Amino acid sequence: MFTRTLALFAAAVFSFSAYAADAIFEGHDYARVQNAQPVATGKKVEVLEFFWYRCPHCFQLEPAINTWLKTLPKDAQVRRVPAVFRDDWAPAAKTYYTLEQMGLLDRLHNRVFDAYHIENINLNDPAVLGGWVEKQGVDRKKFEAIYNSFSTQSKTLKGSKLATAYAITGVPVFIIDGKYTTSMSMAQSEARLFEILDQLIDKARAERKRK
């Protein structure tokens, strides 16, 4: 009898431990955003990724993000926002928004990361950037016109203001549905980060249904 009771107790402890290992906790795995912001994804749960092309941590995380995106629920949408904390961050942000407007992110987003981190190409230099996009088979004049346009400048400024509104101080950082934030420093590992993101998406979805 004692042996059976002990076995049941051990099973219960194991079950609770497994659950606890998967659960997420406010203040440890994620934080509540002090000033919640409206989302731009309508009925879909918004996941903002604040990043910088020249950030080594963002570069290292990118393959895992691309894998995770394939599992994203249909009612969730990821929006990437290039952060701008200093003037020298702006060229990378403008590159992102230019590629976005030209419909070239799927093809060139990862190549920009590689150019900075593997090939040591200084895409912050407009002349170097122009030559690089030309080598990618992109119309250089069209790219440069969009890169220097008011629209691109406006998008860059808007992204910068959004980072300020969320009190972002570093990258990569994720904001879920304008209310919750998490990061690699909180998650401590890539696998855990995506577990947290998945559960925060579930949490945000449930909260939307209760409204």
C-alpha positions as CSV (number, residue, x, y, z in Angstrom):
1,M,0.0,0.0,0.0
2,F,2.8,2.4,1.0
3,T,4.7,1.6,-2.2
4,R,1.6,2.3,-4.4
5,T,1.0,5.6,-2.6
6,L,4.6,6.6,-3.0
7,A,4.4,5.8,-6.7
8,L,1.3,7.9,-7.1
9,F,2.9,10.7,-5.2
10,A,6.0,10.5,-7.4
11,A,3.9,10.5,-10.5
12,A,2.0,13.6,-9.3
13,V,5.3,15.4,-8.5
14,F,6.7,14.5,-11.9
15,S,3.5,15.7,-13.7
16,F,3.6,19.0,-11.8
17,S,7.3,19.5,-12.5
18,A,6.7,18.9,-16.2
19,Y,3.9,21.4,-16.2
20,A,5.9,24.0,-14.2
21,A,8.8,23.7,-16.6
22,D,6.5,24.7,-19.5
23,A,4.5,27.4,-17.7
24,I,5.4,31.0,-18.2
25,F,5.6,33.5,-15.3
26,E,5.2,37.3,-15.4
27,G,8.3,39.0,-14.2
28,H,10.5,36.1,-15.1
29,D,9.6,34.9,-18.7
30,Y,7.8,38.0,-19.8
31,A,6.7,41.5,-18.5
32,R,3.6,43.5,-18.9
33,V,4.1,46.6,-21.0
34,Q,3.7,49.7,-18.9
35,N,2.0,51.7,-21.7
36,A,0.0,49.2,-23.8
37,Q,-0.2,50.3,-27.5
38,P,-2.8,49.7,-30.1
39,V,-2.0,47.0,-32.7
40,A,-1.9,47.3,-36.4
41,T,-3.0,43.7,-37.3
42,G,-6.7,44.0,-36.8
43,K,-8.2,40.7,-35.7
44,K,-4.9,38.9,-35.6
45,V,-2.7,38.8,-32.5
46,E,0.3,41.0,-33.2
47,V,3.9,40.0,-32.5
48,L,6.4,42.8,-33.0
49,E,10.0,41.9,-33.4
50,F,12.3,44.9,-32.7
51,F,15.7,44.2,-34.4
52,W,18.7,45.8,-36.0
53,Y,20.5,44.3,-39.0
54,R,23.9,45.0,-37.4
55,C,23.0,43.3,-34.1
56,P,24.9,40.0,-33.7
57,H,22.2,38.6,-31.4
58,C,19.5,39.4,-34.0
59,F,21.7,37.7,-36.7
60,Q,22.2,34.6,-34.6
61,L,18.4,34.4,-33.8
62,E,17.2,34.8,-37.4
63,P,17.4,31.1,-38.5
64,A,15.3,30.1,-35.5
65,I,12.8,32.9,-36.1
66,N,12.4,31.7,-39.7
67,T,11.7,28.2,-38.5
68,W,9.3,29.3,-35.9
69,L,7.4,31.5,-38.4
70,K,6.4,28.3,-40.3
71,T,4.5,27.2,-37.2
72,L,2.8,30.6,-36.5
73,P,-1.0,30.2,-36.0
74,K,-3.2,31.8,-38.7
75,D,-4.7,34.2,-36.3
76,A,-1.2,35.7,-35.4
77,Q,1.0,38.0,-37.4
78,V,4.6,39.0,-37.0
79,R,5.6,42.6,-37.8
80,R,9.3,43.3,-37.9
81,V,10.4,46.8,-36.7
82,P,14.0,47.9,-37.3
83,A,14.9,49.9,-34.1
84,V,16.7,53.2,-34.4
85,F,18.4,54.3,-31.2
86,R,21.1,56.4,-32.8
87,D,21.7,58.1,-36.1
88,D,24.0,55.3,-37.3
89,W,21.1,52.8,-36.9
90,A,18.9,54.6,-39.4
91,P,20.6,53.3,-42.7
92,A,19.8,49.7,-41.8
93,A,16.2,50.7,-41.0
94,K,15.9,52.5,-44.3
95,T,17.2,49.5,-46.1
96,Y,14.6,47.3,-44.5
97,Y,11.7,49.6,-45.4
98,T,13.0,50.1,-48.9
99,L,13.1,46.3,-49.5
100,E,9.7,46.1,-47.9
101,Q,8.2,48.6,-50.3
102,M,9.8,46.9,-53.3
103,G,8.5,43.5,-52.2
104,L,12.0,42.1,-51.8
105,L,12.1,41.1,-48.1
106,D,11.5,37.4,-48.8
107,R,14.5,37.3,-51.1
108,L,17.0,39.8,-49.5
109,H,16.2,40.1,-45.8
110,N,18.6,37.3,-44.8
111,R,21.2,38.5,-47.3
112,V,21.4,41.9,-45.6
113,F,22.2,40.1,-42.4
114,D,24.8,38.0,-44.1
115,A,26.3,41.1,-45.8
116,Y,26.9,42.8,-42.5
117,H,27.9,39.8,-40.4
118,I,29.6,37.3,-42.7
119,E,30.8,39.3,-45.7
120,N,31.8,42.4,-43.7
121,I,30.1,44.8,-46.2
122,N,29.4,48.2,-44.8
123,L,25.9,48.7,-46.2
124,N,25.6,51.9,-44.1
125,D,27.7,53.6,-46.9
126,P,25.2,54.6,-49.6
127,A,27.6,54.0,-52.4
128,V,28.4,50.5,-51.1
129,L,24.7,49.8,-50.6
130,G,23.9,50.8,-54.1
131,G,26.6,48.6,-55.6
132,W,25.4,45.7,-53.4
133,V,21.8,45.9,-54.4
134,E,22.8,46.1,-58.0
135,K,24.7,42.8,-57.6
136,Q,21.5,41.3,-56.2
137,G,19.7,42.0,-59.4
138,V,17.8,45.0,-58.1
139,D,17.3,48.2,-60.1
140,R,19.8,50.5,-58.3
141,K,18.1,53.8,-59.3
142,K,14.7,52.7,-58.2
143,F,16.1,51.4,-54.9
144,E,17.9,54.6,-54.2
145,A,14.9,56.7,-55.0
146,I,12.8,54.7,-52.5
147,Y,15.6,54.6,-49.9
148,N,15.8,58.5,-50.0
149,S,12.0,59.1,-50.3
150,F,9.8,60.8,-47.7
151,S,7.8,57.6,-47.3
152,T,10.9,55.6,-46.2
153,Q,12.0,58.4,-43.9
154,S,8.5,58.5,-42.4
155,K,8.4,54.8,-41.8
156,T,11.9,54.9,-40.1
157,L,10.7,57.7,-37.8
158,K,7.5,55.9,-37.0
159,G,9.4,52.8,-36.1
160,S,11.7,54.8,-33.9
161,K,8.7,56.4,-32.1
162,L,7.2,52.9,-31.6
163,A,10.3,51.7,-29.9
164,T,10.2,54.7,-27.7
165,A,6.5,54.1,-26.9
166,Y,7.3,50.6,-25.8
167,A,10.4,51.8,-23.9
168,I,12.6,49.5,-25.9
169,T,16.3,49.8,-24.8
170,G,17.9,46.9,-26.7
171,V,17.3,44.3,-29.4
172,P,16.0,41.7,-30.2
173,V,12.8,42.3,-28.2
174,F,9.3,41.0,-28.8
175,I,6.0,42.7,-28.0
176,I,2.9,40.5,-28.0
177,D,-0.4,42.2,-28.9
178,G,0.8,45.6,-27.5
179,K,0.7,44.3,-23.9
180,Y,3.5,41.8,-23.2
181,T,7.2,41.8,-23.8
182,T,9.9,39.2,-23.8
183,S,13.4,38.7,-25.0
184,M,16.3,36.4,-25.2
185,S,17.7,37.7,-21.9
186,M,14.5,36.8,-20.2
187,A,14.1,33.4,-22.0
188,Q,17.8,32.4,-21.6
189,S,17.5,30.1,-24.7
190,E,16.1,30.1,-28.2
191,A,13.9,27.1,-27.5
192,R,12.4,28.7,-24.4
193,L,11.9,32.0,-26.2
194,F,9.6,30.4,-28.7
195,E,7.7,28.5,-26.0
196,I,7.1,31.9,-24.3
197,L,6.0,33.5,-27.5
198,D,3.6,30.7,-28.3
199,Q,2.0,30.9,-24.8
200,L,1.8,34.7,-24.9
201,I,0.0,34.4,-28.3
202,D,-2.4,32.0,-26.7
203,K,-2.8,34.3,-23.7
204,A,-3.5,37.3,-26.0
205,R,-6.0,35.3,-28.0
206,A,-7.9,34.2,-24.9
207,E,-8.0,37.8,-23.7
208,R,-9.4,39.0,-27.0
209,K,-12.2,36.4,-26.8
210,R,-13.2,37.6,-23.4
211,K,-13.8,41.1,-24.6
